Amino acid sequence: MSKIVGFFESVGSEFKKVSWPTQQELIDNTIIVVVFTIIVSVFIFGVDQFYSTVLEAIYR
């Protein structure tokens, strides 16, 4: 039981060392991730449509 208590005490002390982002940093980073995800999704969709069109033309 003492090992479990020691583990949670060390977890608590490690959490105090973490450099937590401010709310504005969190919002900014979230916006960046969402925008980048949309851009990558649109790119992958475009490549998929291109390959689908090319393969459809080949197999006809």
N, C-alpha and C positions, 0 to 999 in steps of 0.2 A: 504494500500500500504506500510505503514511503517513496518508492520509485515513481509512482503515478503522481503523487503530490509534488515531488521534485520536478517532474516533467512539466506540469502545468505552471509551476513557479518560474521555470526557465522560459517557457513560452510567453508568460506575462512580461518578463524582463526584456525579451527580444522585441515584443510589440512596442515597448517604450522607446526602443532605438530606431524604429521605423520612421522615415521622413515622409509623413503623410502629405498629399497634395492639398492645396487650398481649393475651395469650392470653384473659384474661377478657373484654375488650372484643370480641374476635373471636367468642367463644362467645355473648355477649349479642346482638350484632348478627345473628349467624346465626339464633338462635332467633327474633328479631323478624321477620326476612325469611321464615322458614319459616311462622310463624304467620300473618303477613299474606298470604302466598301461599295458604294454606289458606282463609282467610276470603274472599279475592277469588274463589277457585275455587268455593267453595260458593255465593257470591252469583251468579256467572255461571251456574252450574248451575241455580239456582232461577229465574232470569230465563228461561233457555232452556226449562225445563220449563213455565213459565207460558205463554210464547209458543207452544210446541208444543201445549199443551192448547187455547188459544184458537183457533189456526189449525185444529186438528183439528175443533173444534166448528163453525167457520165453513164448512169444506169438506165437511161431511157432508151 
